[in-house]
Amino acid sequence: MVFLNLLTFGLWGKVGRLAHYAFDAVLISTILAGMKRSTGLTPSFKKEALTENKDINHWIDKYLGVGEWVMDQSVAIAGSSSWFERKR
């Protein structure tokens, strides 16, 4: 591992940290999507108040969309698994 770290000039640890932050960001977005699905509560980001930049508003929508996609995939996988059953 030390040899790999020397070969990559210390970038190996930075890639791991970046992956950790990315996973945490997706997890937070998924939690927000789950809250929206189960309670109807949505984050009240006044995007226009945050910034008037349309690119940043687009990225906020994409970020929250990733959580929705992960939530959809998780429900689909759990629904097709024998480990879970629907009770309503």
C-alpha positions, 0 to 999 in steps of 0.5 A: 500500500505504501508503494502504491501511495508513492507511485500515485504521489499520495492521490490514492488517499484522496480518491478514497476520501472523495469516494467517501464524500460522494457516498455520503452525498448520495446517502443524504439525497436518498434520505431526503427522497425517502422523507418526501415519499413517506411524509410528503415533506420536501426540502424548501430550498428557495433556489432563486434565493440561493442563487440566480444562476441557472446552472446551480439550480440545475445541479440542485435538481440533478442532486435531488434526482439522484436520491429519487433514482436510488430510492426507486432502485432500492424499492425495486430490488427490495420488492423483488427479494424474498427478504421483504414483503408488503404489508398494507 
